């Protein structure tokens, strides 16, 4: 039965209980928490990151590492620091090589769910825009038709609200910040994604007669970008059998959707697509 991986960083006094979504003798899949990078950040080497924490726990013989009989563990694909959800690891070098070939090809199977500002005019749309490192904002990317790498994401509307929309996106490539930048490029920025101009979702903008708590500033409903890796579907790297791994919807996103359904629902007889966002958001400030 899948359990959880317990990790801690004594230096920063942080602790994580990370659900195991799938495990077998060749694979381990985790529900990565938002805000935890996969690998060390050169700009902030003291910040804890997932892979070194996992390796240290395996070397220390933590109970969960013994339970799963782990010795080798390597991440097989990309998942942004700010994004939670399905993250797949290989448990041996041969499996890692097979997965690298699969993730390196343009194919469906990497599904994300995002809550965005605005309403697309069509329920199904695609963004085909090359991505390259941002010249002035290290760590971020932008659309560049000349030097960018081929990047394509297929989107489908899941649920519409008056001013917002829940979409799922299938990333056909494995590029940094691909889904976030493609949605920004399509003029539907991810809520809470301050790096790419995504607005904060505040209850005061949704709830009529909202009254703040006495002497307390209002916090946004979403502390992280409203995006998570919902599903990963691929052939098992050893058996070839179809394999689908899913992650639970983040609690903050569930809460945000509850308030949107209460206070931002579409009036009967009105189509939110009629007021779809057509103008791009203002250029976002440099992220810290």
C-alpha positions as CSV (number, residue, x, y, z in Angstrom):
1,X,0.0,0.0,0.0
2,X,1.4,3.5,-0.9
3,X,2.3,5.4,2.2
4,X,4.3,8.6,2.7
5,X,7.9,9.7,2.6
6,X,8.9,11.8,5.7
7,X,11.7,14.3,5.2
8,X,13.1,17.1,7.3
9,X,15.6,19.9,7.1
10,X,17.2,20.6,10.5
11,X,18.9,23.8,9.1
12,X,15.5,25.4,8.2
13,X,13.3,23.6,10.7
14,X,11.1,22.3,7.9
15,X,9.3,19.0,7.7
16,X,7.4,17.3,4.9
17,X,5.1,14.2,4.7
18,X,5.0,13.5,1.0
19,X,2.4,11.0,-0.2
20,X,3.6,8.0,-2.3
21,X,1.4,7.7,-5.3
22,X,2.9,4.6,-6.9
23,X,5.7,2.2,-6.2
24,X,7.1,-1.0,-7.7
25,X,10.6,-2.5,-8.0
26,X,11.4,0.0,-10.8
27,X,9.5,3.2,-10.0
28,X,8.5,5.5,-7.2
29,X,6.0,8.4,-7.7
30,X,5.5,11.1,-5.1
31,X,3.0,14.0,-4.7
32,X,5.6,16.8,-4.6
33,X,4.6,19.7,-2.5
34,X,4.5,23.2,-3.9
35,X,7.5,25.4,-3.0
36,X,10.0,22.5,-2.7
37,X,12.5,22.5,-5.6
38,X,13.5,19.1,-7.0
39,X,17.3,20.0,-7.2
40,X,19.5,22.6,-5.5
41,X,19.0,26.2,-6.6
42,X,22.3,27.8,-7.6
43,X,21.0,31.2,-6.6
44,X,20.0,29.9,-3.1
45,X,22.2,26.9,-2.2
46,X,21.0,26.8,1.4
47,X,17.4,26.2,0.3
48,X,16.3,22.6,0.9
49,X,15.6,20.6,-2.2
50,X,13.8,17.2,-2.7
51,X,16.4,15.0,-4.3
52,X,19.3,15.7,-1.8
53,X,16.8,15.3,1.0
54,X,15.7,11.9,-0.4
55,X,19.3,10.8,-0.9
56,X,20.3,11.8,2.7
57,X,17.3,9.9,4.1
58,X,18.1,6.8,2.1
59,X,21.7,6.9,3.2
60,X,20.6,7.3,6.8
61,X,18.3,4.2,6.5
62,X,15.1,5.9,7.4
63,X,12.2,3.5,8.0
64,X,10.3,4.4,4.8
65,X,13.5,3.9,2.7
66,X,13.9,0.5,4.2
67,X,10.2,-0.3,3.6
68,X,10.6,0.5,-0.1
69,X,14.1,-1.1,-0.3
70,X,15.5,2.0,-1.9
71,X,19.1,2.4,-2.8
72,X,19.1,4.3,-6.2
73,X,16.6,7.1,-6.8
74,X,16.6,9.7,-9.6
75,X,13.9,12.1,-10.8
76,X,12.8,11.3,-14.3
77,X,11.3,14.6,-15.5
78,X,10.8,18.2,-14.7
79,X,8.3,19.8,-12.2
80,X,8.5,23.4,-11.3
81,X,9.4,24.4,-7.8
82,X,6.1,26.2,-7.4
83,X,4.1,23.3,-8.8
84,X,2.8,20.4,-6.8
85,X,1.7,17.0,-8.0
86,X,2.9,13.8,-9.7
87,X,6.7,13.4,-9.8
88,X,8.2,10.2,-11.1
89,X,11.5,8.7,-10.0
90,X,13.5,5.8,-11.4
91,X,14.9,3.2,-9.0
92,X,17.7,2.0,-11.3
93,X,19.8,3.4,-14.1
94,X,18.2,1.3,-16.9
95,X,14.7,2.5,-16.0
96,X,16.0,6.1,-15.8
97,X,17.4,5.8,-19.3
98,X,14.1,4.5,-20.7
99,X,12.1,7.2,-19.0
100,X,14.5,9.9,-20.3
101,X,13.8,8.8,-23.8
102,X,10.1,8.8,-23.2
103,X,10.0,12.3,-21.6
104,X,12.4,13.6,-24.2
105,X,9.8,13.0,-27.0
106,X,6.8,15.1,-27.9
107,X,3.9,13.0,-26.7
108,X,0.8,13.4,-24.5
109,X,0.6,12.1,-21.0
110,X,1.7,15.0,-18.8
111,X,-1.6,16.5,-17.6
112,X,-1.8,19.7,-15.4
113,X,-4.7,21.5,-13.9
114,X,-4.7,25.3,-13.6
115,X,-7.1,28.0,-12.4
116,X,-6.7,31.0,-14.6
117,X,-7.9,34.6,-15.0
118,X,-10.4,35.1,-17.9
119,X,-12.3,32.7,-20.1
120,X,-11.0,31.1,-23.3
121,X,-13.4,31.6,-26.2
122,X,-13.3,27.8,-27.0
123,X,-13.4,24.8,-24.8
124,X,-10.4,23.2,-26.5
125,X,-7.4,25.2,-27.6
126,X,-3.7,24.8,-28.2
127,X,-0.6,26.9,-27.6
128,X,2.4,26.2,-29.9
129,X,5.0,28.7,-28.8
130,X,8.8,28.3,-28.5
131,X,10.3,28.9,-25.1
132,X,13.7,30.3,-24.2
133,X,15.4,31.6,-21.0
134,X,14.3,35.1,-20.2
135,X,17.2,37.5,-21.0
136,X,16.6,39.8,-18.1
137,X,15.0,37.6,-15.4
138,X,17.2,34.6,-14.5
139,X,15.3,31.4,-13.8
140,X,12.3,32.5,-15.9
141,X,11.4,31.8,-19.5
142,X,9.6,33.7,-22.3
143,X,8.2,33.0,-25.7
144,X,10.9,33.5,-28.4
145,X,10.1,32.3,-31.9
146,X,13.7,32.6,-33.0
147,X,15.9,31.0,-30.3
148,X,13.3,29.1,-28.2
149,X,12.8,25.4,-28.1
150,X,9.7,23.8,-29.6
151,X,6.9,23.7,-27.0
152,X,3.3,22.7,-27.4
153,X,0.5,22.4,-24.9
154,X,-3.1,21.2,-25.5
155,X,-5.7,22.8,-23.2
156,X,-9.3,21.9,-22.4
157,X,-11.8,23.9,-20.2
158,X,-12.9,22.0,-17.2
159,X,-15.2,24.6,-15.5
160,X,-16.0,28.2,-16.2
161,X,-16.8,31.0,-13.8
162,X,-17.7,34.6,-14.4
163,X,-14.1,36.0,-14.3
164,X,-12.0,32.8,-14.1
165,X,-11.7,29.4,-15.6
166,X,-10.4,25.9,-14.5
167,X,-8.5,24.3,-17.4
168,X,-6.4,21.1,-17.9
169,X,-3.4,21.1,-20.0
170,X,-1.4,18.3,-21.6
171,X,2.2,19.4,-22.0
172,X,3.6,17.6,-25.1
173,X,7.1,18.6,-24.2
174,X,8.9,18.8,-20.8
175,X,10.0,22.5,-20.7
176,X,10.6,24.7,-17.7
177,X,7.5,26.7,-16.8
178,X,5.8,25.5,-20.0
179,X,2.2,25.4,-18.9
180,X,2.4,28.7,-17.0
181,X,4.1,30.6,-19.8
182,X,1.8,29.2,-22.5
183,X,-1.3,30.2,-20.5
184,X,0.3,33.7,-20.0
185,X,1.0,33.9,-23.7
186,X,-2.7,33.0,-24.4
187,X,-3.7,35.9,-22.1
188,X,-5.0,33.6,-19.4
189,X,-2.4,33.8,-16.5
190,X,-2.4,31.3,-13.7
191,X,-3.9,32.8,-10.5
192,X,-1.2,33.4,-7.9
193,X,1.6,33.1,-10.4
194,X,3.3,36.5,-9.6
195,X,6.4,35.6,-11.6
196,X,4.3,35.7,-14.8
197,X,1.7,38.3,-14.0
198,X,-0.9,36.1,-12.5
199,X,-3.2,38.0,-10.2
200,X,-3.9,37.1,-6.6
201,X,-7.3,35.7,-5.8
202,X,-8.7,37.6,-2.9
203,X,-12.0,36.7,-1.1
204,X,-12.8,40.4,-0.8
205,X,-13.1,40.6,-4.6
206,X,-15.5,37.7,-4.6
207,X,-17.7,37.9,-1.6
208,X,-20.3,40.7,-1.3
209,X,-20.1,42.5,2.0
210,X,-16.7,41.0,2.8
211,X,-15.4,42.3,6.2
212,X,-11.7,41.8,7.0
213,X,-10.6,40.5,10.4
214,X,-9.8,43.3,12.8
215,X,-6.3,44.7,12.3
216,X,-5.3,41.7,10.1
217,X,-4.3,42.0,6.5
218,X,-6.2,39.8,4.0
219,X,-4.3,36.8,2.7
220,X,-4.9,35.5,-0.8
221,X,-6.9,32.3,-1.2
222,X,-3.9,30.8,-3.0
223,X,-0.4,31.2,-1.7
224,X,1.2,29.4,-4.6
225,X,0.4,29.4,-8.3
226,X,-3.0,27.6,-8.9
227,X,-1.4,24.8,-10.9
228,X,-0.6,21.2,-10.2
229,X,0.5,18.1,-12.0
230,X,-2.7,16.2,-11.9
231,X,-2.0,13.0,-13.9
232,X,0.9,11.2,-15.6
233,X,0.1,8.5,-18.2
234,X,2.8,6.5,-19.9
235,X,3.9,2.9,-20.7
236,X,5.7,1.3,-17.8
237,X,9.4,1.5,-18.7
238,X,10.0,-2.2,-18.0
239,X,6.7,-4.1,-18.7
240,X,5.3,-1.7,-21.3
241,X,1.9,-1.9,-19.7
242,X,-0.2,1.3,-19.5
243,X,0.5,3.2,-16.3
244,X,-1.5,6.2,-15.0
245,X,-0.6,8.0,-11.8
246,X,-2.8,10.7,-10.3
247,X,-2.4,13.3,-7.5
248,X,-5.1,14.8,-5.2
249,X,-6.2,18.3,-5.8
250,X,-4.4,20.7,-3.5
251,X,-6.5,21.8,-0.5
252,X,-6.0,25.6,-1.3
253,X,-7.3,25.0,-4.8
254,X,-10.3,23.1,-3.5
255,X,-11.1,26.0,-1.2
256,X,-10.7,28.6,-4.0
257,X,-13.0,26.6,-6.2
258,X,-15.6,26.5,-3.4
259,X,-15.7,30.3,-3.1
260,X,-15.8,30.7,-6.9
261,X,-18.8,28.4,-7.1
262,X,-20.5,30.4,-4.4
263,X,-19.6,34.0,-5.5
264,X,-18.4,33.9,-9.1
265,X,-20.7,31.5,-10.8
266,X,-22.0,32.2,-14.3
267,X,-25.6,33.6,-14.4
268,X,-28.1,31.3,-16.0
269,X,-28.3,32.0,-19.7
270,X,-25.0,33.9,-19.9
271,X,-21.9,32.5,-21.5
272,X,-18.6,33.4,-19.8
273,X,-16.8,33.0,-23.2
274,X,-18.7,36.2,-24.4
275,X,-16.5,38.2,-22.0
276,X,-13.3,36.2,-22.6
277,X,-10.0,38.0,-21.8
278,X,-8.6,39.4,-25.1
279,X,-5.9,41.8,-23.9
280,X,-2.7,40.5,-22.4
281,X,-2.0,41.3,-18.7
282,X,0.3,44.1,-17.8
283,X,4.0,43.2,-17.9
284,X,4.7,41.5,-14.6
285,X,7.4,42.9,-12.2
286,X,10.6,41.1,-11.7
287,X,10.1,38.3,-9.3
288,X,12.2,38.1,-6.1
